[in-house]
Amino acid sequence: MSGRVVVVSHADADGHIIAEQTRRNLQRISRYKVRVVVDPKRTQNHRVWTRLNELPEIDKADTIFFMDLMFGHETFPQEAACLVDYARAHSDKRIFLVDHHPFPLRRLEAASNIRAFYRHDVADVALGPRDGMMIVAALCEHQHREVAAYRTKVYDDLALGVRRAAALGGNLPGDNLLALLRHDCWQALLDIAHEDRSKHPLPRGRRPSDAPASPAMTKATKTAQALIAGHLGSPPSMKADRRTKMVYDLTQLTEPFEPVGPIMPNRPASGKDKEALLTLLEVSALALTDTPEASFTLDDLIKQAQDLGGDTVVVDPKDAENIIEKAKFLLRVGGGRFRFQ
């Protein structure tokens, strides 16, 4: 993807995971390092829309992905107006929104560079291929039925560990938890989950300010800070020739989820890479969806993909056509046209 990309996500349990899944996918199609903003103060809830000035990271980006960020049920008119004002003032930016809550679409259509799409299932609130992390994200939001076919004890335990780690008031929400996810430190999250409940009092989902950090939380925080500082390498599970039992468990999946893979290097992806093409084509389909009923041709989609990919990912029309045959994000509407879904 040409230009600098930033992902902004909700600072709750599933928001951290959605941000990391989206980052991994977008990194495959970006020549720049994809930046992620998940902040327990700045992206805590829907008020983020009225405080966009507190996110200087988005001013430096060419493309912005707002993930898992809802609009308030009573305050959406003001919040939508703030986002529209920002988008109009930065008409050169592309702004994408994906969430599991409905958007005020009519109001957002007032800015031509905003694209928003609502997906009911948390497991689908990402762009590009989804892997086992999104099962954990769904369980964090108690969407058990939606991922029942893939649910196992390890996913339940991970969801509990992530919820405890992401609880506001602790030391992990934000950059620390993102670092653990980025480096696949699943065991650290399982250790948190396996601690006695008494070590994690969470009245109203928050960690009391006077509650001491548990041993596993303390260890996880030190690990995260060492990773951020560059003093600690990724766990063995991320090395190409070694995979821990934890990561092995995460690969026991069938469609629509795919295995967790290694962190992608920060270099341009090949236009022949399936995951890169899937991500680029899905983002392109969303970019063409300026209204809920919008449709487009295959040529439109390929042209948009090449525009977004720039010189980072060269799209071969034959490869794109091959991918689209079974793409779950496209609905054929007749006459050789498609609709984003």
Disulfide bonds with the S-S distance in Angstrom:
none
